[in-house]
Amino acid sequence: MSVRVRFAPSPTGWLHVGGARTAYFNWLFARQNGGAFVIRSEDTDVERSSPESERGVLDDLRWLDLDYDEGPEVGGPWGPYRQSERLSIYRDRSELLLAQGAAYPCFCTDEELAARRSEALAAGRPPHYDGRCRSLSQAEREAARREGRPESIRFAVEAREWVLHDLVRGEVRFPPGMVGDFVLMRSSGLPTYNFAVTVDDAAMHITHVIRAEEHLANTPRQLMLYQAMSEEPPAFAHVPLILNRDRSKMSKREGETAVAVGDWRRAGYVPEALLGYLALLGFHPGDDREILSRAELLEAFSLARVGKSGSVFDPDKLRWMNAYYLHHATGARIREWAEGAARHMPEPGGWASRLERLTLGQDRETKEALLEVVRGNVATLADLPDEIASLLDAAPDDESAAILASAAARDVCKTLLERVDALAEWNAEAFKSALRSVGESLGVKGRDLYQPVRAALTGRLHGPELPMIAMVLAREKVVQRLLDAAQGSSHMTAKEGSE
């Protein structure tokens, strides 16, 4: 059978970065093996699940460019792909297990179960279900129904050891008595997680289950169910958790790093950087590379190279990686990223809206040139507005003002103005030649030559190469700014970024 993997989020909120990494590992494995990547929405938590959350998760997956072959919104041969639409399948399967004696009806109330659990804990016993409904006679069951007691369906656990050959963790043994008789169908008519996921994975012909290690404890229940249903279990691979700095499980807590994919998306991170960083948390490519493209990951990824211990999420490392992608991107690619972010977050005061206002009215070519000029100074897309504002219409900072206050700096700007005025053609090479001739004429070089020009043109002492700046500003603006600097006046207004 060809490889079939699945990512099965619960649409009860946003997509967690750990979930995004799991989805990526599944995607990589499927694409490497020419298999299918399936999305299944596990939405049986009716109180917390919502269509809005499902749309948000699917939108984040699209943003990450994790295309899927089957699932909500695209369908497929083994649907439906929402658990809420598969309730009749779970009922039918539970009835079969009842008929073959692998399961039985349970009439215990929540209050009774809680009391017995407390008693077991107080006595130092495992808080498993005590099995009292397991041996009820048919007459006793009918009496409980007439009484109107809640009726769930429990699986009759066999007292034996279960062994898992995990593709990441190796052999894992689950001793007898680790699991008590567990519920398959609640009295509400809804399936439990372990029952629904096993039925679905079997029905959808999933060959490999790649998921977080927190699900390892669920595996013996699922192995029991596969055997009872006469289904071949998939191969399991439990990947390590992503951890906070204190090595606790990464979860949303006050003061902690953002855990939602959407938070990083809104903060101006690009999908290639986020996925590339997440992939290297727990996976080692076999060499010292810290930046791997999707194509390189497709070649290097292997479950055998996934470690067993958790990895600490380092926001600084992610920021460094995001900066790398921006610094090496074309202006066209940065524009695509920024415009995609603007569609996702239309807030008037957000960085995406500010960037749109700054570049309003510019044609695509000019906008891309602007972005390419400033890319070396930004770590996130959210840094773009301030950088572009400084280039287009910003006041000199204190360092630049101090430089331009000197007579020597004004002479450099005045002489360059004369050279620029005399240029027959306006291009980067011509500007570079004019700048070089100024240095030769005045006998200055290095920072004494470049800093006055940079301060005059951008209001800052650091930034992109001067010929690139000149081409983006265009000749008219370069002439005006050099003239203002030569005369000792400011060509720029207050920073747009100080709104």
C-alpha positions in Angstrom: 0.0 0.0 0.0 1.3 3.5 -0.8 2.2 5.8 2.1 -0.7 7.6 3.6 -0.2 10.0 6.6 -2.5 12.4 8.3 -2.5 15.6 10.4 -5.6 15.7 12.6 -6.0 19.0 14.5 -8.9 19.8 16.9 -10.5 23.0 15.7 -10.8 24.5 19.2 -8.4 27.4 18.7 -5.3 28.4 16.7 -2.6 26.2 15.1 0.1 25.5 17.7 3.7 25.7 16.4 4.1 22.1 17.6 1.2 21.2 15.5 2.7 23.0 12.5 6.0 21.0 12.9 4.0 17.7 13.1 2.1 18.7 10.0 5.4 19.5 8.2 7.0 16.2 9.2 3.9 14.4 7.8 4.0 16.5 4.7 7.7 15.8 4.1 7.3 12.1 4.7 4.3 11.9 2.3 6.0 13.9 -0.5 9.3 12.0 -0.1 7.4 8.7 -0.6 5.0 9.7 -3.3 2.1 9.3 -0.8 -0.9 11.1 0.4 -1.1 13.8 3.0 -4.5 13.8 4.6 -6.1 16.5 6.9 -8.8 15.3 9.3 -10.7 17.7 11.5 -11.3 16.2 15.0 -14.2 18.3 15.9 -16.2 16.1 18.3 -15.5 18.5 21.2 -18.8 20.3 20.5 -18.4 22.9 23.2 -15.0 24.2 22.1 -14.9 23.4 18.3 -16.0 26.0 15.8 -16.0 26.5 12.0 -14.0 29.7 12.6 -11.2 27.8 14.3 -11.2 25.2 11.5 -10.9 27.9 8.9 -8.1 29.5 10.9 -6.1 26.2 11.1 -6.6 25.5 7.4 -5.6 29.1 6.5 -2.4 28.7 8.6 -1.6 25.5 6.8 -2.1 27.2 3.4 0.1 30.1 4.5 2.8 27.5 5.4 2.2 26.0 1.9 1.5 22.6 3.3 -0.9 21.5 0.6 -2.9 18.4 1.3 -4.4 15.7 -0.9 -7.6 14.9 1.0 -9.5 16.7 3.8 -12.0 19.4 4.5 -12.7 21.7 1.6 -11.0 19.3 -0.9 -12.8 16.0 -0.2 -11.4 12.6 -1.1 -12.2 8.9 -1.4 -12.3 8.1 2.3 -14.4 11.0 3.6 -16.0 12.7 5.3 -13.0 14.4 6.8 -14.7 15.9 9.8 -15.4 13.6 12.8 -18.7 15.4 13.5 -19.8 14.0 10.1 -18.7 10.4 10.9 -20.8 9.7 14.0 -22.7 6.9 12.3 -19.4 5.2 11.5 -18.4 5.2 15.2 -21.8 3.9 16.2 -21.6 1.0 13.8 -18.1 0.1 14.9 -19.1 0.2 18.5 -22.1 -2.0 17.9 -19.8 -4.6 16.2 -17.5 -4.6 19.2 -20.5 -5.0 21.5 -21.7 -7.9 19.5 -18.4 -9.8 19.6 -18.0 -9.2 23.3 -15.0 -6.9 23.0 -17.0 -4.1 24.6 -19.9 -3.7 27.0 -22.5 -1.1 28.1 -21.6 0.9 31.2 -24.2 2.6 33.4 -22.0 4.4 35.9 -22.6 8.1 36.5 -19.9 10.7 36.5 -20.3 11.2 40.2 -20.0 7.5 40.9 -16.8 7.3 38.8 -15.3 10.3 40.5 -15.9 8.8 43.9 -14.4 5.5 43.0 -11.4 7.2 41.5 -10.8 9.1 44.7 -11.1 5.9 46.7 -8.6 4.1 44.5 -6.1 7.0 44.8 -6.5 7.1 48.6 -5.8 3.4 48.8 -2.7 3.6 46.5 -4.3 1.7 43.7 -4.3 2.8 40.0 -7.4 4.9 39.4 -8.7 2.5 36.7 -12.3 1.7 36.1 -13.2 -1.1 38.5 -15.1 -3.1 35.9 -18.4 -3.4 37.8 -20.5 -3.1 34.7 -18.5 -5.6 32.8 -20.3 -8.7 34.2 -23.8 -7.3 34.4 -26.5 -9.7 33.3 -28.8 -8.8 30.5 -31.6 -8.4 33.0 -29.4 -6.0 35.1 -28.6 -4.0 32.0 -32.3 -3.7 31.1 -33.1 -2.6 34.6 -30.5 0.1 34.4 -32.0 1.4 31.2 -35.5 1.5 32.7 -34.0 3.4 35.6 -32.8 6.0 33.0 -29.1 5.7 33.9 -26.6 7.1 31.4 -25.3 4.4 29.1 -21.8 4.5 27.6 -19.8 1.8 25.9 -16.6 0.5 27.4 -13.8 -1.6 25.9 -13.0 -4.8 27.8 -9.2 -4.6 28.2 -7.2 -7.8 28.1 -4.6 -8.1 30.9 -1.5 -8.5 28.7 1.7 -6.7 27.7 1.6 -4.6 24.5 4.8 -3.8 22.5 5.2 -0.9 20.1 8.0 -0.7 17.6 8.2 3.0 17.3 10.0 4.5 14.3 11.6 7.2 16.5 11.7 5.7 20.0 12.4 2.1 19.2 10.8 -0.6 21.2 8.3 0.6 23.8 6.6 -1.8 26.2 3.3 -1.2 27.9 2.9 -3.6 30.9 -0.3 -5.3 31.9 -2.6 -3.2 34.2 -1.4 0.1 32.7 -4.8 0.7 31.1 -8.2 -0.1 32.6 -11.5 -0.6 30.7 -11.9 2.6 28.8 -14.9 4.4 27.2 -15.5 4.1 23.5 -18.8 5.9 23.1 -20.0 8.4 25.7 -23.6 8.5 26.9 -24.0 11.6 24.8 -23.5 9.5 21.7 -20.1 11.0 20.9 -16.9 8.9 20.6 -13.9 9.3 22.8 -10.6 10.4 21.2 -8.9 7.0 21.2 -11.9 5.3 19.6 -12.6 7.9 16.9 -8.9 8.3 15.9 -8.4 4.5 15.6 -11.6 4.0 13.6 -10.7 6.9 11.3 -7.1 5.9 10.8 -8.2 2.3 9.9 -11.0 3.5 7.6 -8.8 6.1 5.8 -6.0 3.5 5.3 -3.4 5.5 7.2 -0.1 3.7 7.0 2.1 5.9 9.2 1.0 8.0 12.3 3.6 10.7 12.9 2.6 12.7 16.0 3.9 14.3 19.2 5.2 12.1 22.0 2.4 13.2 24.3 0.2 10.8 22.4 2.5 7.8 23.3 0.3 7.0 26.3 -2.7 6.6 24.0 -1.0 4.0 21.8 -1.8 0.9 23.9 -5.5 1.6 23.8 -5.3 2.1 20.0 -3.3 -1.1 19.5 -6.0 -3.0 21.5 -8.7 -1.5 19.3 -6.9 -2.4 16.1 -6.6 -6.0 17.2 -10.3 -6.1 18.3 -11.4 -4.7 14.9 -9.1 -7.1 13.0 -7.3 -4.1 11.4 -3.6 -3.8 10.8 -2.2 -0.9 12.8 -0.1 1.8 11.1 3.5 2.3 11.9 3.9 4.9 14.7 6.5 7.6 15.1 6.3 9.8 18.2 8.4 12.9 17.8 9.7 14.9 20.8 8.0 17.9 22.2 8.9 21.5 21.7 9.9 23.0 25.0 10.0 26.4 26.8 13.4 27.7 28.1 12.7 26.0 31.4 12.2 22.7 29.4 8.5 22.6 30.3 6.1 21.8 27.5 5.6 24.8 25.2 2.2 26.2 25.9 0.5 29.6 26.1 1.5 31.2 29.4 1.9 34.8 30.4 5.4 36.0 29.6 6.2 33.0 27.5 7.1 32.8 23.8 4.1 33.0 21.4 2.9 29.5 20.6 0.4 30.2 17.8 1.5 30.1 14.2 -0.8 33.2 13.7 1.2 35.2 16.3 4.4 34.8 14.3 2.6 35.4 11.1 1.2 38.7 12.4 4.7 39.6 13.8 6.1 39.6 10.3 7.7 36.2 10.1 7.8 34.4 6.8 6.6 30.8 6.4 9.9 29.5 5.0 11.7 30.7 8.1 9.1 29.4 10.6 8.9 26.0 9.0 12.6 25.8 8.5 13.3 26.5 12.1 10.6 24.2 13.4 11.9 21.3 11.3 15.3 21.5 13.0 13.7 21.3 16.4 14.1 17.5 17.0 15.5 16.7 13.5 19.1 16.7 12.6 20.1 16.8 8.9 23.3 14.9 9.4 25.6 17.9 9.0 26.1 21.4 10.3 23.6 23.2 8.1 21.3 25.6 10.0 19.4 26.8 7.0 17.7 24.2 4.8 15.3 25.0 2.0 12.2 23.0 1.5 13.8 21.1 -1.3 16.8 20.4 0.9 14.6 19.2 3.7 12.7 16.9 1.3 16.1 15.3 0.5 17.4 15.2 4.0 14.4 14.4 6.2 14.3 10.9 7.8 12.4 9.6 10.8 15.7 7.9 11.8 17.2 11.3 12.3 14.5 12.6 14.6 15.7 12.7 18.2 14.0 11.3 21.3 14.5 14.3 23.6 12.6 17.6 23.4 14.1 20.8 21.9 13.9 24.3 23.4 12.3 26.9 21.2 14.6 29.9 20.9 12.9 33.0 19.6 16.3 34.7 18.9 17.3 31.9 16.7 14.0 32.1 14.8 14.5 35.8 14.4 18.0 35.3 13.0 16.7 32.7 10.6 13.8 35.0 9.5 16.4 37.8 8.9 18.4 35.4 6.7 15.4 34.7 4.5 14.6 38.3 4.1 18.2 39.3 3.4 18.4 36.8 0.6 15.0 37.3 -0.9 14.2 39.3 -4.0 12.1 42.4 -3.8 9.4 40.5 -5.6 9.3 37.8 -3.0 9.3 40.2 -0.1 6.4 42.1 -1.8 4.5 38.8 -2.1 5.1 38.0 1.6 4.0 41.5 2.7 0.9 41.6 0.5 -0.1 38.2 1.8 0.3 39.5 5.4 -1.8 42.6 4.6 -4.7 40.4 3.4 -4.5 38.4 6.6 -4.3 41.4 9.0 -6.1 44.4 7.7 -5.8 46.4 11.0 -5.4 50.1 10.2 -2.6 50.6 12.7 -0.7 47.4 11.9 2.7 47.3 10.2 1.1 45.8 7.0 -1.2 48.8 6.6 1.6 51.2 7.3 3.7 49.6 4.6 0.8 49.9 2.2 0.3 53.6 2.9 4.0 54.2 2.4 4.2 52.6 -1.0 0.8 53.8 -2.1 0.8 54.9 -5.8 4.1 53.3 -6.6 4.2 50.8 -9.4 5.3 47.2 -8.7 8.8 47.6 -10.1 9.5 50.6 -7.8 8.0 48.9 -4.8 10.1 45.8 -5.3 13.2 47.9 -5.7 12.5 49.7 -2.4 12.0 46.5 -0.6 15.2 45.0 -2.1 17.2 48.1 -1.0 16.1 47.9 2.7 16.0 44.1 3.1 19.5 44.0 4.6 18.4 46.1 7.6 15.3 44.1 8.6 14.7 41.0 10.7 11.0 40.8 10.1 8.4 42.1 7.7 7.2 44.3 10.5 10.5 46.2 10.3 9.9 47.3 6.7 7.7 50.4 7.4 10.4 52.2 9.5 13.1 51.3 7.1 11.2 52.5 4.0 10.0 55.6 5.9 13.6 56.5 6.6 14.4 56.1 2.9 11.4 58.0 1.6 10.5 60.7 4.0 12.3 60.7 7.4 14.2 63.2 9.5 17.9 62.7 10.1 18.7 60.9 13.3 21.1 62.5 15.9 24.2 60.9 14.4 23.3 62.0 10.9 22.6 65.5 12.0 25.9 65.7 13.7 27.7 64.5 10.6 25.9 67.0 8.3 26.7 69.9 10.6 30.4 69.8 9.6 31.7 72.0 6.7 33.6 69.0 5.3 30.4 67.0 5.0 28.6 69.9 3.3 31.5 70.1 0.8 31.1 66.4 0.0 27.4 66.9 -0.6 27.9 70.0 -2.7 30.6 68.5 -4.9 28.5 65.3 -5.4 25.6 67.5 -6.3 27.6 69.1 -9.1 28.8 65.7 -10.4 25.2 64.3 -10.3 23.9 67.3 -12.2 26.5 66.7 -14.9 25.7 63.0 -15.4 24.5 62.2 -18.9 22.7 59.0 -17.8 21.2 58.1 -14.5 22.1 54.6 -13.4 23.9 52.9 -10.5 27.3 52.7 -12.2 27.2 56.4 -13.2 26.3 57.4 -9.6 29.1 55.2 -8.2 31.6 56.8 -10.6 30.4 60.3 -9.6 30.9 59.4 -5.9 34.4 58.0 -6.6 35.4 61.3 -8.4 34.2 63.3 -5.4 36.6 61.4 -3.2 39.5 61.9 -5.6 38.7 65.6 -6.0 38.4 66.4 -2.2 41.0 63.8 -1.1 38.6 62.0 1.2 37.7 58.4 1.3 36.0 55.8 3.5 33.5 57.0 6.1 34.5 60.7 5.5 33.1 60.2 2.0 30.2 57.8 2.4 28.7 58.9 5.7 27.8 62.5 4.6 26.2 61.2 1.5 24.3 58.4 3.4 23.2 60.9 6.0 22.0 63.3 3.3 20.0 60.7 1.4 18.6 58.6 4.2 19.0 60.4 7.5 20.9 57.4 8.8 24.6 56.3 8.9 23.9 52.7 8.1 22.0 51.0 5.4 22.1 49.6 1.8 24.7 50.5 -0.8 24.5 54.1 -1.9 24.1 53.4 -5.6 21.0 51.3 -4.8 19.6 54.0 -2.6 20.2 56.6 -5.3 18.3 54.5 -7.9 15.3 54.0 -5.7 15.1 57.6 -4.7 15.4 58.7 -8.3 17.5 61.6 -9.6 15.2 64.5 -8.6 15.0 63.5 -4.9 18.7 62.8 -4.8 19.5 66.2 -6.2 17.1 67.9 -3.7 18.5 66.1 -0.7 22.1 66.8 -1.6 21.2 70.4 -2.1 19.5 70.6 1.3 22.6 69.0 2.9 25.0 71.3 1.1 23.0 74.3 2.3 22.8 73.0 5.9 19.0 72.6 5.8 16.9 69.5 6.3 15.0 68.0 3.4 13.1 65.7 5.6 10.1 65.9 7.9 9.3 64.0 11.1 9.5 60.3 10.9 6.4 58.5 9.6 7.2 55.8 12.1 6.6 58.1 15.0 2.8 58.2 14.4 
